[in-house]
């Protein structure tokens, strides 16, 4: 055996799970897509909160007791 990498490969063969190479661009594209989805949902939540009736008092606040 040449080391742990062969042992990990043997383990993958027995369990049926395996690792596959993918282009870096695909991974980066996926990460960007996820981030944009989160940004879009955050913006829609902020807009919804602004339309809810109530009093919005800007902060930050400091209390002296």
VENVEN-V500029 format. One record per backbone hydrogen bond with DSSP energy under -1.0 kcal/mol. NH is the residue of the N-H (numbers start at 0). CO is the residue of the C=O. Records with the same first field share a line. If there is no record, write none. Layout:
BEGIN
NH: CO / CO
END
This chain:
BEGIN
6: 2
7: 3
8: 4
9: 5
10: 6
11: 7
12: 8
13: 9
14: 10
15: 11
26: 22
27: 23
28: 24
29: 25
30: 26
31: 27
32: 28
33: 29
34: 30
35: 31
36: 32
37: 33
38: 34
39: 35
40: 36
41: 37
42: 38
43: 39
44: 40
45: 41
46: 42
47: 43
48: 44
49: 45
50: 46
END
